[in-house]
Amino acid sequence: MTDETLSDGQGRRGRRRAKKQRPFWQELPILVVIAAVVAALLVNFVGRPYVIPSESMETTLHGCAGCTGDRIYVQKLSYYWGDPEPGDVVVFVGPPSWNDTFQSTRSTNTVVRGVQNFFSFFGVVPPDENDLVKRVIAVGGQTVQCCDAQGRVLVDGKPLDEPYARYTIPYKPGLTFGASGGREFPPIKVPDGHLWVMGDNRNNSRDSRAHTSDDLHGTVPVDNVRGKAVFKIWPPGRIGPVRSQDPRPRASAARKRSKQSK
């Protein structure tokens, strides 16, 4: 009788388990919602991919047209505990006066637009906002200008060491930025809580230099920064880190001394 009771109890438990198990098609929507919540948390608080839409950061990052269209991963964690530093490559929201060339990347069709918004979270399509990527050249309290006799950018009167900068036109003294091949712009003191940013492709970048006449004199509020570019994730042939390179002469000298001591 004991064996029969045990057998009968095990059968009832087995039937209860069978009743509780849901078909996969019922569980799938729950899994999708959980995955969407996790993805949203990661995108908003940790980081996200971005598509490079222009050539302003070549050769560090390739944009379009006629190029590889890099995808980069931009992390937000670094700036929870500190502000961007000179040499960082950052993604930021362009101030209102920078929106003169921005065009929406979205379809007018509601369904298609929703799909585009979804895939923008994963860097498959560009976001539908004026998000830009540039390199930090100067921070709050510093004075930036161009140029010295060799055509180099100056910060607090000292020429920068910028191995990442690409110039396709030789420096011509007396030509202001905006003229063909012009580099020069007057001294601008960056307000506290702001950044001066420039593209690495110096002759093909609309950056702080193009907005010196606006209310912020071309600077970008630190609060506009989305995050720090840290890795190229596409295409496969260009996968690798996006390096911060402090251009200040003192930092360069410190790097050289560090290498010599090793």
Secondary structure as GFF3:
##gff-version 3
##sequence-region A 1 262
A	DSSP	alpha_helix	2	20	.	.	.	ID=ss1
A	DSSP	alpha_helix	24	45	.	.	.	ID=ss2
A	DSSP	beta_strand	47	51	.	.	.	ID=ss3
A	DSSP	beta_strand	71	75	.	.	.	ID=ss4
A	DSSP	three_ten_helix	77	80	.	.	.	ID=ss5
A	DSSP	beta_strand	89	93	.	.	.	ID=ss6
A	DSSP	three_ten_helix	96	101	.	.	.	ID=ss7
A	DSSP	alpha_helix	110	120	.	.	.	ID=ss8
A	DSSP	beta_strand	131	139	.	.	.	ID=ss9
A	DSSP	beta_strand	143	146	.	.	.	ID=ss10
A	DSSP	beta_strand	153	155	.	.	.	ID=ss11
A	DSSP	beta_strand	158	159	.	.	.	ID=ss12
A	DSSP	beta_strand	185	189	.	.	.	ID=ss13
A	DSSP	beta_strand	194	198	.	.	.	ID=ss14
A	DSSP	three_ten_helix	208	211	.	.	.	ID=ss15
A	DSSP	beta_strand	220	221	.	.	.	ID=ss16
A	DSSP	three_ten_helix	222	224	.	.	.	ID=ss17
A	DSSP	beta_strand	225	234	.	.	.	ID=ss18
A	DSSP	three_ten_helix	236	238	.	.	.	ID=ss19
A	DSSP	beta_strand	240	241	.	.	.	ID=ss20
A	DSSP	alpha_helix	249	261	.	.	.	ID=ss21
###
